[in-house]
């Protein structure tokens, strides 16, 4: 598959997810649940394994922080889109 067709599929999927409020909320809920799972896994599931190496520890929590930032930005987008949708309904 060429890069341009792959990119086109990603853009189309993103538009489909971001356009519909119900789909957007399902994806946001899944992303938030995954974030909580990553926190729990890091705190209890693999804490000993992470404690063995400072590099491993730092990379794990950097990844979790990045994922948390993605969820935060996605929720901010959802809030702004919901406000815009409600304003459009009132006009």
N, C-alpha and C positions, 0 to 999 in steps of 0.2 A: 504494500500500500504506500503510495507516495505521501510526502509530507503535506502537500496542499489538500489532498482529500481527507487526510487524518485531521487536519486543522479545521476543515469545513464541518466535519462530523462533530468535533468538540464544540464549535461555535453554535451549531444547530441544537445540540443537546443542552448547552448552557442557556440558550434563549428559551427552550421549552421548559426548563426547570424554573428559570427566573420569572417567566411571564405569568404562570399560574400560581395563585396564592396557596392553594392546597398542596400542590406538588412541592413548592418552595418550603412550606412548613414541614412536610414529611422529611425532606432532605436535611433541613435544619435540625430537626429532632434526632435524626440518625447521627448527624455529625456531632451534636452535643452529647449524645449517649456514648459515642465512640470516645470522645474527649474524656468523659468521666471514667470510662473503662481503662483508658491509658493511664490516667492518674492512679486508679486503684491498682493496676498491674505494677506500676512503678513503685508505689508505696508499700505494697504487701506481697505481690506475686514474685517479683524478681529483684527485690530490694537487696538481697545478699549478693546476687550476681552483679548488680550495678555498683555496689560498695567495693567490689574487688578492684575496680579500675576507675580512676578519676576521669579518664577520657570517655569511657563507656557511660559513666554517670552524666557527664556534661552533654554528650551527644543525645542521650535519651531525653533529658529534660529540655534541651534546646528544641528537639523535635516536638515534644509535647507543648512547649511554649508556642512554637510556630503553628501547630494545629489549633491551639486555643485562640490565637490571633485570627486565624481563618474563620473559626466559628464566631468570634466576636464581630468581625467585619460582615459576615454573612447575616448575622442577626441585625446589625445596623442597617444593612441594605433592605432586609425584610421590613423593618420598622418604617423606613423612609418610603418604601414602595406601598405599604399599607396606608400611610398618610396620603400619598399621592392618589391612590385608588379611591379613598373616601372623599377627598376633595373633588375628584372628577365626578363622583356620583352626586355631589351636592350642586354642581353647576348645571 
